[in-house]
Amino acid sequence: MTSDFPEVGLIIVGDEILSGRRADRHLSAIIERLNVRGMELSWARYIGDDRARLAALLRQTMADDAIVFCCGGIGATPDDVTRQAAADAAATPLERHAEGEAILRERFGEDATDSRLRMIDFPAGSELIPNPVNRVPGFRLHRHCFVPGFPKMAWPMIEWALDTHFAEHARDPAVSRAVRVDAKESDLIPLLETLGEAYPAVRFSSLPEMRDGGGYVVELGVFGPADEVETAFSALEQRLDTDGVRRSNA
């Protein structure tokens, strides 16, 4: 992608996700929040609470220009290692964030113990991401944003980061159109290649299915900017008519 359309990545941290004790809810929610801003998710990774493995992944992603959201593992319990892994990846020490400490001391008063204050030990140079639920902030390090694993906290914090730090990348929401046809996917390859070259501003997709009683159905989709999609989809339907490809009723 160009600098106007950076890659956006999502890292979801937690042994509970990999073990199946909890089902991930972040992936679809973040895709939805990106889509309404005309942005797309380029990749996603699931990883457990392993400091060395997470640091290695973050070291790799920090070497790119991608915008990355990381959900989970920024608490103060022993299994929360995301803050430490981020510091390792950035080759910078953890330090107590002064503004974050003030927020937590106001929030918890006499209960602002050292254990609680560890939650704002962030990699040096980090900026706060406000938490509208319990005021315990996340942090941003360059183009990486780290938020809690709790969806009610993570999602509004990611929305804030998108609208505050990455608003210049927002566009009109993308749209999609689709048509189902009775055909084998392999027979449609020349058509899709031709249209893909003719309309590079959109993406064509092909989702095949096998009928229970035999035969194939393919859903052909067009995704991208609204005006470009309408033009490309019209061309797709014309080609289907010209080639005699039947629409599916299934």
Solvent accessible surface area in square Angstrom, and as a share of the most:
residue,aa,sasa,rsa
1,M,145,0.65
2,T,92,0.53
3,S,98,0.63
4,D,79,0.41
5,F,97,0.41
6,P,16,0.10
7,E,77,0.35
8,V,1,0.01
9,G,0,0.00
10,L,0,0.00
11,I,0,0.00
12,I,3,0.01
13,V,6,0.03
14,G,2,0.02
15,D,66,0.34
16,E,49,0.22
17,I,36,0.18
18,L,104,0.52
19,S,73,0.47
20,G,60,0.58
21,R,173,0.63
22,R,150,0.55
23,A,87,0.67
24,D,40,0.21
25,R,141,0.52
26,H,10,0.04
27,L,58,0.29
28,S,81,0.53
29,A,7,0.06
30,I,0,0.00
31,I,64,0.33
32,E,106,0.48
33,R,47,0.17
34,L,0,0.00
35,N,55,0.28
36,V,88,0.50
37,R,40,0.14
38,G,17,0.17
39,M,15,0.06
40,E,55,0.25
41,L,37,0.19
42,S,46,0.29
43,W,46,0.16
44,A,32,0.25
45,R,99,0.36
46,Y,91,0.35
47,I,13,0.06
48,G,9,0.09
49,D,32,0.17
50,D,53,0.28
51,R,112,0.41
52,A,78,0.60
53,R,156,0.57
54,L,0,0.00
55,A,4,0.03
56,A,53,0.41
57,L,23,0.11
58,L,0,0.00
59,R,121,0.44
60,Q,111,0.49
61,T,8,0.05
62,M,43,0.19
63,A,88,0.68
64,D,87,0.45
65,D,114,0.59
66,A,5,0.04
67,I,0,0.00
68,V,0,0.00
69,F,0,0.00
70,C,0,0.00
71,C,1,0.01
72,G,3,0.03
73,G,13,0.12
74,I,13,0.07
75,G,20,0.20
76,A,28,0.22
77,T,77,0.45
78,P,135,0.85
79,D,81,0.42
80,D,24,0.13
81,V,20,0.12
82,T,0,0.00
83,R,9,0.03
84,Q,38,0.17
85,A,0,0.00
86,A,0,0.00
87,A,5,0.04
88,D,53,0.27
89,A,12,0.09
90,A,32,0.25
91,A,95,0.74
92,T,31,0.18
93,P,93,0.58
94,L,64,0.32
95,E,91,0.41
96,R,85,0.31
97,H,38,0.17
98,A,82,0.63
99,E,105,0.47
100,G,0,0.00
101,E,44,0.20
102,A,61,0.47
103,I,39,0.20
104,L,0,0.00
105,R,119,0.43
106,E,129,0.58
107,R,103,0.38
108,F,33,0.14
109,G,42,0.40
110,E,179,0.80
111,D,85,0.44
112,A,10,0.08
113,T,71,0.41
114,D,80,0.41
115,S,58,0.37
116,R,93,0.34
117,L,4,0.02
118,R,108,0.39
119,M,35,0.16
120,I,0,0.00
121,D,24,0.12
122,F,1,0.01
123,P,1,0.01
124,A,28,0.22
125,G,66,0.64
126,S,10,0.06
127,E,83,0.37
128,L,23,0.11
129,I,0,0.00
130,P,62,0.39
131,N,6,0.03
132,P,92,0.58
133,V,83,0.48
134,N,39,0.20
135,R,97,0.35
136,V,16,0.09
137,P,3,0.02
138,G,0,0.00
139,F,0,0.00
140,R,40,0.14
141,L,5,0.02
142,H,135,0.60
143,R,75,0.27
144,H,5,0.02
145,C,0,0.00
146,F,0,0.00
147,V,1,0.00
148,P,17,0.10
149,G,33,0.32
150,F,117,0.49
151,P,25,0.16
152,K,163,0.69
153,M,28,0.12
154,A,0,0.00
155,W,41,0.15
156,P,45,0.28
157,M,0,0.00
158,I,0,0.00
159,E,54,0.24
160,W,90,0.32
161,A,0,0.00
162,L,2,0.01
163,D,81,0.42
164,T,70,0.41
165,H,47,0.21
166,F,6,0.02
167,A,54,0.42
168,E,111,0.50
169,H,15,0.07
170,A,38,0.30
171,R,93,0.34
172,D,127,0.66
173,P,70,0.44
174,A,34,0.27
175,V,55,0.32
176,S,75,0.48
177,R,96,0.35
178,A,55,0.43
179,V,21,0.12
180,R,68,0.25
181,V,0,0.00
182,D,38,0.20
183,A,21,0.16
184,K,108,0.46
185,E,63,0.28
186,S,72,0.46
187,D,100,0.52
188,L,5,0.03
189,I,84,0.43
190,P,83,0.52
191,L,5,0.03
192,L,31,0.16
193,E,105,0.47
194,T,69,0.40
195,L,7,0.03
196,G,31,0.30
197,E,146,0.66
198,A,62,0.48
199,Y,53,0.20
200,P,115,0.72
201,A,56,0.43
202,V,12,0.07
203,R,136,0.50
204,F,40,0.17
205,S,53,0.34
206,S,26,0.17
207,L,107,0.53
208,P,69,0.43
209,E,87,0.39
210,M,143,0.64
211,R,83,0.30
212,D,161,0.83
213,G,87,0.83
214,G,43,0.42
215,G,40,0.38
216,Y,87,0.33
217,V,3,0.02
218,V,0,0.00
219,E,53,0.24
220,L,1,0.00
221,G,10,0.09
222,V,1,0.01
223,F,53,0.22
224,G,7,0.06
225,P,64,0.40
226,A,53,0.41
227,D,104,0.54
228,E,67,0.30
229,V,0,0.00
230,E,84,0.38
231,T,76,0.44
232,A,0,0.00
233,F,8,0.03
234,S,51,0.33
235,A,16,0.12
236,L,0,0.00
237,E,58,0.26
238,Q,116,0.51
239,R,74,0.27
240,L,0,0.00
241,D,95,0.49
242,T,110,0.64
243,D,75,0.39
244,G,60,0.58
245,V,27,0.16
246,R,174,0.63
247,R,86,0.32
248,S,17,0.11
249,N,162,0.83
250,A,68,0.53
